[in-house]
């Protein structure tokens, strides 16, 4: 009888499907005032299907994520306290914002502002 209970317990532990709580989080991006200009680098995260490319723009120039990573590597060697402003379009993917923030964290850039347009 005890063996059957243990086998059922193991069966239910293996078959039990955990719900992924993190994939269902509601994320609200802060809204920006009209024409906000902050010192430092300005990155635009936009909907990549509309304009082509990966969906990133650095100082008004479209760049792939790898180039963004390389530029941050060089710039962070000079000043880790540099300000970074990340502006997101309303229809951009949240995953692209997370990629940019991951690159900033990789290079220890912590003075980051995130705005929605």
C-alpha positions in Angstrom: 0.0 0.0 0.0 2.8 2.4 0.9 4.6 1.6 -2.4 1.5 2.5 -4.4 1.2 5.8 -2.5 4.8 6.6 -3.2 4.4 5.7 -6.9 1.3 7.9 -7.2 3.2 10.7 -5.5 6.1 10.4 -7.9 3.7 10.2 -10.8 1.9 13.4 -9.8 5.2 15.3 -9.2 6.5 14.4 -12.6 3.3 15.1 -14.4 2.4 18.3 -12.6 2.9 21.3 -14.8 4.2 24.5 -13.1 2.6 27.8 -14.3 5.1 30.3 -15.5 4.3 33.3 -13.5 6.9 35.6 -15.0 5.6 35.2 -18.5 2.3 36.6 -17.5 3.4 39.8 -15.7 1.6 43.0 -16.8 4.2 45.6 -17.6 3.3 49.3 -17.6 5.9 51.6 -19.3 6.1 55.1 -18.0 4.7 57.8 -20.3 7.0 60.6 -21.5 6.2 64.3 -21.6 6.5 66.0 -25.0 10.1 66.2 -26.3 12.1 65.1 -23.3 15.9 65.5 -23.8 18.2 64.0 -21.2 22.0 64.2 -21.3 23.9 61.1 -22.5 23.1 58.4 -25.0 19.6 58.1 -26.5 18.4 54.7 -27.7 15.1 54.3 -29.5 13.4 50.9 -29.4 10.8 50.6 -32.1 8.6 48.0 -33.9 11.1 46.2 -36.1 8.4 45.0 -38.6 7.5 48.6 -39.6 11.0 49.9 -40.3 13.1 46.7 -40.9 16.2 45.8 -39.0 16.4 44.7 -35.4 14.4 47.6 -33.9 17.1 49.7 -32.3 18.4 53.2 -33.0 21.3 54.8 -31.3 21.5 58.6 -31.5 19.2 58.6 -34.5 21.0 55.9 -36.4 19.7 52.3 -36.8 22.0 49.8 -35.3 21.9 46.0 -34.7 22.1 44.8 -31.1 25.7 43.5 -31.6 26.9 47.0 -32.6 25.1 48.5 -29.6 26.9 46.0 -27.4 30.3 46.9 -28.9 29.7 50.7 -28.5 28.6 50.3 -24.9 31.7 48.3 -24.3 33.9 51.1 -25.5 31.9 53.9 -23.9 31.6 52.2 -20.5 35.4 52.0 -20.3 35.5 55.8 -20.2 32.5 56.6 -18.0 30.2 54.0 -16.2 28.1 56.9 -14.8 27.0 58.0 -18.2 23.3 58.6 -18.7 21.4 56.3 -21.0 17.9 57.2 -22.2 15.9 54.4 -23.6 12.8 55.6 -25.5 10.2 52.9 -26.5 7.6 53.2 -29.2 4.1 52.1 -28.1 4.1 49.1 -30.4 7.7 47.9 -29.7 8.3 44.5 -28.3 9.0 44.4 -24.6 11.7 41.8 -25.3 13.7 44.4 -27.2 13.6 46.7 -24.2 14.8 43.9 -22.0 17.7 43.2 -24.5 18.8 46.8 -24.3 18.6 46.8 -20.5 20.6 43.6 -20.4 23.3 45.2 -22.6 23.4 48.2 -20.2 23.7 45.9 -17.2 26.4 43.8 -18.9 28.6 46.9 -19.2 27.6 48.2 -15.7 25.7 51.3 -16.9 23.3 52.0 -14.2 22.1 55.6 -14.9 19.2 54.6 -17.2 16.0 56.3 -17.9 13.1 54.4 -19.7 10.4 56.4 -21.5 7.5 55.5 -23.7 6.5 57.5 -26.8 
